Amino acid sequence: MLTYAAPRRMVVASGDCKDAELGSQAKAFLDTLASRPEQDTLSATQFGERLFPQSTQSYEDLQRQLETALDHFYEGRNARAAQATDEALQQITRLPVGETRWKLYVEAQLLHGLNYRSMGKQKESDTAFRNVLRLQPDYELDPDQFAPSVRQSFDKLRRELARTRKVKLTVKSTLPASDVYLDGLKVGQTPLTLDVLAGAYDITLVKGGITSFPRQVQVQGADMPLLIDVAYEGSVSASPFPCLASNDGNDERTLSHAVRLGGTLGVEEVIVVRLERPSSGPKWFAATVLNVEGGQKLREGGFKTQGMEAPDEALSALVDFVTTGRSPSSLVVMNANGKAPWEQPGGSQPGGADLTAPSLLSEGVAETASPRSTSGLRVASYVALGAGVAALGGAGVVRMLAQKDLDALEKRLVNGRILSTDKQALELRNSLSQKGNALTGLLIGGGAAVTAGAVLYLLSPSSAAPPVSLGVAADGDGASATLSGTF
């Protein structure tokens, strides 16, 4: 018997990411989903670790760790010094970007350079020193801490790097003037072009309080262009709950961002949960299931909610629906043709309605349409009368344009005749012929339409006339007429 693994899913809230009620109910939904043993769900901790890895140690802790590594170095315990420095570097690269991080990073790399040199590992020592010089080529070693031989080797490496071929790194962002950080050091603002040594760099963009995903890029070749969508990446937060900030009501963009986020994290389905607050009526907790590979909306449903906590029974029913497609009676379930109650004025749709049921959907449509129902014959009469009036109006406009061409043509006649060499006169004659044909057609069609409309009006039952508007427009090249209204 073949068995198939459940799709790997993730849950992300959308809306105001500082909304405690949204965070509480989104967390409860994820906990309910993750409690199902058959579900393979990305946890909130995994979400944060993948997108925004955080250091488990403070600046002060890491400074003390580097001082301990330096003590190991002075006492000849080179292996322990290397291990402690490596562990510190792993945490330093997770710190927020800025001068403090860069200072610790430089201190760790220089200690690595010294330690590897004393171990006879010249290549590793040069690599550590290069990690400092490639972004700060004018960095000077402190003569009180570094021996003359080390400083000479450091300066020699500086000269070699100055002659090394560089890569043109171009960084652009969707938010102009974003600060660009390489390995934690600010190197400029977007759009930015730098000549850098080939290699791996940690890059982060910051615009005010918005930060891109930290990423490592392999810079190589002659040119390396980078475009980072800071606006999108900055809308994502991991704390206190995975969330996509969405305050402008653009649902399609939010769902598109959710699909992109799912692709970044390698999941198959994304469940977007949100709190809907109509202008009047109850609040709703809603969930939309998206397929990451194709970007399709698979399912959408929700339930009424009050207060900070969502009912356990309703949460369980919603989880059943998003994972299996079953629609318990306690949910409102949407199909492609339905309109969610939270999208309707007043949110008046009764809870528990299954909008995927054809009978309920058709009844809802009939009830909505009945107050404005109008006789089919009466509607047809309005259309015919309006079209006829528009055609007759258009005929009048064409007649005026034809008179303009006729006046121009008469001025070019020679003894009442058109010269075969007068191209403009020939064009005016052709234009008059075309307008004549159009005028005849409009008069005949307009008269017939008005007659038909009058007959249909007399045959139709009485009902309130809907608003109808007629527009006629003309320019030097022709005329047009439009009919609009509500039927």
C-alpha positions in Angstrom: 0.0 0.0 0.0 1.4 3.4 -1.0 1.5 6.2 1.5 2.0 9.9 0.8 3.4 12.5 3.1 1.2 15.5 3.9 2.3 18.7 2.2 4.7 20.8 4.3 2.9 23.8 5.4 3.5 27.1 7.1 1.2 29.6 8.8 1.7 33.3 8.5 -0.6 36.1 9.8 -1.4 39.2 7.7 -2.5 42.5 8.9 -1.2 44.6 11.8 1.7 42.6 13.1 1.5 44.4 16.5 -2.1 43.3 17.0 -2.1 41.2 20.1 -5.4 39.6 19.3 -4.3 38.6 15.8 -1.1 37.1 17.2 -2.9 35.2 19.9 -5.4 33.6 17.5 -2.8 32.9 14.8 -0.6 31.2 17.4 -3.6 29.1 18.6 -4.4 28.1 15.0 -0.8 27.0 14.4 -0.7 25.1 17.7 -3.9 23.3 16.7 -2.5 22.5 13.2 0.9 21.3 14.6 -0.9 19.1 17.2 -2.1 16.9 14.4 0.5 14.0 14.2 0.1 13.6 10.4 0.9 17.3 9.7 4.4 18.5 8.7 4.3 22.1 9.8 7.0 24.8 9.9 7.1 26.1 13.5 7.4 29.7 14.5 10.9 29.1 15.8 12.0 27.5 12.5 10.4 30.4 10.6 12.5 33.0 12.6 15.7 30.9 12.4 15.5 30.6 8.7 14.7 34.2 7.9 16.1 36.2 10.8 18.8 34.2 12.7 19.4 35.8 16.0 22.5 35.6 18.2 22.1 33.7 21.4 24.7 35.9 23.1 25.0 39.6 23.8 27.7 42.0 22.6 29.2 41.8 26.1 29.1 38.0 26.2 30.9 37.8 22.8 33.5 40.4 23.9 34.3 38.3 27.0 34.5 35.1 24.8 37.1 36.8 22.5 39.1 37.9 25.6 39.1 34.2 26.7 40.2 33.1 23.2 43.0 35.7 23.4 44.2 34.3 26.8 44.3 30.8 25.2 46.5 32.2 22.4 48.9 33.8 24.8 49.2 30.6 26.8 49.9 28.5 23.7 46.5 26.7 23.6 46.1 27.5 19.9 43.5 24.8 19.2 41.2 26.1 22.0 41.8 29.7 20.8 40.7 28.8 17.3 37.6 26.9 18.5 36.5 29.8 20.8 37.1 32.4 18.0 35.1 30.3 15.5 32.2 30.0 17.9 32.2 33.7 18.6 32.3 34.5 14.9 29.2 32.3 14.3 27.3 34.4 16.8 28.8 37.8 15.7 27.4 37.3 12.2 23.9 37.0 13.7 24.1 40.4 15.6 22.3 43.4 14.2 24.4 45.2 11.6 26.4 48.3 12.5 29.7 49.6 14.0 29.6 47.5 17.1 29.2 44.3 15.2 31.9 45.2 12.7 34.3 46.0 15.6 33.8 42.6 17.1 34.1 41.0 13.7 37.4 42.7 13.0 38.7 41.7 16.5 37.8 38.0 15.9 39.4 38.0 12.4 42.6 39.5 13.6 42.8 37.0 16.5 42.3 34.2 14.0 45.1 35.7 11.8 47.5 35.8 14.8 46.6 32.4 16.0 46.9 30.6 12.7 50.2 32.3 12.0 51.6 31.0 15.3 50.4 27.5 14.2 52.2 27.8 10.9 49.0 28.0 8.9 50.0 31.0 6.7 47.1 30.5 4.2 44.4 30.5 6.9 46.1 33.5 8.6 46.1 35.5 5.3 42.4 34.6 4.8 41.5 36.0 8.2 43.5 39.3 7.6 42.0 39.6 4.1 38.4 39.5 5.5 39.3 42.8 7.2 41.3 44.4 4.4 38.8 43.7 1.7 36.3 46.1 3.2 38.7 48.4 5.1 41.9 48.5 2.9 43.3 51.4 5.0 43.0 49.5 8.3 46.1 49.8 10.5 47.3 47.3 13.1 48.0 48.6 16.6 51.8 48.5 17.1 51.3 47.9 20.9 49.4 44.6 20.1 51.0 43.3 17.0 54.7 42.5 16.4 56.6 44.3 13.6 56.8 41.1 11.6 53.0 40.7 11.7 52.5 44.3 10.7 54.9 43.9 7.8 53.0 40.7 6.6 49.7 42.6 7.0 51.0 45.6 4.9 52.3 43.2 2.2 48.9 41.6 1.9 47.3 45.0 1.7 49.5 45.8 -1.4 48.7 42.5 -3.0 45.0 43.0 -2.6 45.2 46.5 -4.1 46.6 44.9 -7.3 44.1 42.0 -7.4 41.3 42.2 -10.0 38.0 43.3 -8.5 34.3 42.5 -9.2 31.9 45.4 -9.8 29.1 44.8 -7.3 25.9 46.8 -8.0 23.2 46.9 -5.3 19.7 48.3 -6.0 16.6 48.1 -3.9 12.9 48.7 -4.2 13.3 51.4 -1.5 15.8 54.1 -2.6 18.5 55.2 -0.3 18.6 52.0 1.7 21.7 51.5 3.7 23.9 48.7 2.5 25.9 46.6 5.0 28.6 44.0 4.0 29.7 41.7 6.8 28.0 44.2 9.2 29.9 47.3 7.9 28.0 50.1 6.2 29.4 50.7 2.8 26.9 53.1 1.2 23.3 53.6 0.1 21.4 52.2 -2.8 21.8 52.5 -5.7 25.4 51.5 -5.0 28.3 50.3 -7.1 31.5 49.0 -5.4 34.7 47.3 -6.6 35.2 44.4 -4.3 37.3 41.3 -4.1 35.7 38.1 -5.2 34.3 36.0 -2.4 31.4 35.4 0.0 29.8 38.4 1.8 27.0 38.7 4.2 24.7 41.5 2.9 21.8 43.3 4.6 19.8 46.4 3.6 18.2 48.7 6.1 15.8 51.6 5.4 14.7 53.3 8.6 13.1 50.6 10.7 12.8 48.2 7.8 15.5 45.4 7.4 15.9 43.0 4.5 16.5 39.3 5.0 20.2 38.8 5.9 21.8 36.7 3.1 25.2 35.5 2.0 26.1 36.2 -1.6 29.0 34.8 -3.6 30.5 37.7 -5.5 32.3 36.6 -8.7 32.8 37.3 -12.3 33.3 40.8 -13.8 30.0 42.2 -12.7 27.6 41.2 -9.9 24.2 42.9 -10.0 21.8 42.6 -7.0 18.3 43.8 -6.7 16.7 43.4 -3.2 13.0 43.9 -2.6 13.3 45.7 0.8 9.7 46.7 0.7 8.5 43.1 0.6 11.2 41.6 2.9 10.7 44.5 5.4 7.0 43.6 5.7 7.9 40.2 7.1 8.4 39.7 10.8 9.1 36.7 12.9 8.4 38.0 16.4 6.1 37.6 18.3 4.6 35.5 15.5 5.3 34.9 11.7 3.5 37.9 10.1 3.2 39.8 6.9 2.4 43.5 7.5 -0.6 44.5 5.5 -2.3 47.8 6.3 -3.4 49.1 2.9 -6.1 46.5 2.2 -4.3 45.1 -0.9 -5.2 41.5 -0.4 -3.8 40.3 -3.8 -0.4 41.7 -3.0 -0.4 40.2 0.4 -1.2 36.7 -1.0 1.5 37.2 -3.7 4.0 38.0 -0.9 2.9 34.9 1.0 3.6 32.7 -2.0 7.0 34.2 -2.4 7.7 33.7 1.3 6.6 30.0 1.0 9.1 29.6 -1.9 11.9 31.1 0.2 11.2 28.7 3.0 10.7 25.7 0.8 7.1 24.8 1.9 4.4 23.4 -0.4 1.4 25.3 1.1 1.1 28.6 2.9 -1.9 29.3 5.2 -2.6 33.0 5.5 -4.7 33.8 8.6 -6.2 37.2 9.4 -8.7 39.0 11.5 -11.5 40.7 9.5 -13.2 43.6 11.1 -16.1 44.8 9.0 -17.4 48.4 9.6 -20.3 46.8 11.5 -21.2 43.3 12.6 -19.0 40.6 14.1 -15.3 40.0 13.7 -14.1 37.0 11.6 -11.0 34.8 11.9 -10.3 33.7 8.3 -7.7 31.5 6.6 -6.7 31.2 3.0 -4.7 28.2 1.7 -2.2 28.9 -1.1 -0.3 26.5 -3.3 3.3 27.7 -3.5 4.3 26.1 -6.8 1.4 27.4 -8.9 0.4 30.3 -6.7 -3.3 29.3 -6.7 -5.8 29.9 -3.9 -6.9 26.4 -2.9 -9.4 27.1 -0.1 -10.7 29.9 2.1 -12.9 29.9 5.2 -13.5 31.5 8.5 -15.7 31.8 11.6 -17.0 34.5 13.9 -14.8 35.4 16.9 -14.9 37.6 19.9 -12.2 38.6 22.4 -8.5 37.5 22.4 -9.2 33.7 22.3 -10.8 31.8 19.4 -13.1 28.9 20.4 -11.2 25.6 20.3 -14.0 23.9 18.4 -14.0 26.5 15.7 -10.2 26.4 15.4 -10.3 22.6 15.1 -13.0 22.8 12.4 -11.0 25.4 10.5 -7.9 23.3 10.6 -9.9 20.3 9.3 -11.1 22.4 6.4 -7.7 23.8 5.4 -6.0 20.5 5.6 -8.7 18.2 4.1 -11.2 20.4 2.3 -14.1 19.2 4.6 -16.4 22.0 5.5 -18.0 21.6 9.0 -21.3 23.4 9.6 -19.6 25.8 12.1 -17.6 27.4 9.2 -18.3 29.8 6.4 -16.5 28.3 3.4 -15.8 30.3 0.3 -15.7 29.2 -3.3 -14.5 31.2 -6.4 -17.9 32.7 -7.0 -18.9 33.5 -3.4 -18.5 36.8 -1.5 -17.2 36.4 2.0 -19.5 37.8 4.8 -16.6 39.9 6.0 -16.4 41.6 2.6 -20.1 42.5 2.7 -21.5 45.7 4.3 -22.4 44.9 7.8 -21.1 41.4 7.6 -24.7 40.1 7.8 -24.1 36.6 6.4 -25.3 34.2 9.2 -22.5 32.1 10.8 -22.3 28.5 9.8 -23.4 29.0 6.2 -21.5 26.9 3.7 -21.1 29.1 0.6 -19.8 26.2 -1.5 -23.3 24.7 -1.4 -25.0 25.5 -4.8 -28.5 25.8 -3.2 -27.4 28.4 -0.6 -25.4 30.3 -3.2 -28.3 30.5 -5.7 -30.7 31.5 -3.0 -28.4 34.3 -1.9 -28.2 35.6 -5.4 -31.9 35.5 -6.0 -32.6 37.4 -2.7 -30.1 40.0 -3.7 -31.5 40.5 -7.2 -35.2 40.6 -6.4 -35.5 44.2 -5.1 -34.1 45.5 -8.4 -35.7 43.0 -10.7 -37.1 44.6 -13.9 -39.2 43.2 -16.7 -37.1 41.8 -19.6 -39.2 43.6 -22.2 -39.0 46.9 -20.3 -35.2 46.6 -20.2 -35.0 45.8 -23.9 -37.1 48.8 -24.6 -34.7 51.1 -22.7 -31.8 49.6 -24.6 -33.4 50.0 -28.0 -34.6 53.6 -27.3 -31.2 54.6 -26.0 -29.4 53.1 -28.9 -31.8 54.8 -31.3 -31.3 58.2 -29.7 -27.6 57.7 -29.7 -27.6 56.7 -33.4 -29.7 59.8 -34.3 -27.4 62.0 -32.2 -24.4 60.5 -34.0 -26.1 61.2 -37.3 -26.3 64.9 -36.4 -22.7 65.0 -35.5 -21.7 63.3 -38.8 -23.8 65.8 -40.7 -21.9 68.7 -39.1 -18.5 67.1 -39.9 -19.6 66.5 -43.5 -20.6 70.1 -43.9 -17.2 71.1 -42.7 -15.6 68.9 -45.4 -18.0 70.3 -48.0 -17.1 73.9 -47.3 -13.4 73.1 -47.6 -14.0 71.2 -50.9 -15.9 74.1 -52.5 -13.0 76.4 -51.9 -10.7 74.1 -53.9 -13.0 73.7 -56.9 -11.9 75.1 -60.3 -14.8 76.0 -62.5 -17.0 73.7 -60.4 -14.6 70.7 -61.0 -12.0 68.9 -59.0 -8.5 68.9 -60.6 -7.0 65.4 -60.8 -3.7 66.8 -59.5 -5.3 68.3 -56.3 -4.7 65.5 -53.8 -6.3 67.3 -50.9 -9.5 67.9 -52.8 -9.6 64.2 -53.7 -9.2 63.3 -50.0 -12.0 65.6 -49.1 -14.3 64.1 -51.7 -13.6 60.6 -50.4 -14.2 61.7 -46.8 -17.5 63.2 -47.9 -18.5 59.9 -49.5 -17.7 57.9 -46.4 -19.5 60.3 -44.1 -22.5 60.1 -46.4 -22.7 56.4 -46.1 -22.3 56.6 -42.3 -25.0 59.2 -42.1 -27.4 57.1 -44.1 -26.7 54.0 -41.9 -27.2 56.0 -38.6 -30.4 57.5 -39.7 -31.9 54.2 -40.8 -30.6 52.3 -37.8 -31.6 55.0 -35.3 -35.1 55.2 -36.7 -35.6 51.5 -36.6 -34.2 51.3 -33.0 -36.5 54.0 -31.7 -39.5 52.4 -33.3 -38.6 49.0 -31.8 -38.1 50.5 -28.4 -41.4 52.3 -28.5 -43.2 49.0 -29.4 -41.4 47.0 -26.6 -42.2 49.7 -24.1 -45.9 49.5 -24.9 -45.8 45.7 -24.6 -43.9 45.6 -21.3 -45.5 45.8 -17.8 -45.0 49.0 -15.8 -41.9 49.2 -13.6 -39.6 52.0 -12.4 -37.3 53.2 -15.1 -33.7 52.7 -14.3 -31.2 55.6 -14.8 -29.9 55.8 -18.3 -27.2 58.2 -19.6 -26.3 59.0 -23.2 -23.0 60.5 -24.3 -22.1 61.7 -27.8 -18.5 62.8 -28.6 -17.0 64.1 -31.8 -13.6 65.2 -33.1 -12.0 66.1 -36.4 -11.9 62.4 -37.4 -15.4 61.2 -36.5 -18.0 60.7 -33.8 -19.0 58.2 -31.1 -22.0 57.7 -28.9 -22.3 55.8 -25.6 -25.2 54.5 -23.6 -24.9 53.6 -19.9 -27.3 52.8 -17.1 -28.4 50.2 -14.5 -30.8 47.5 -15.6 
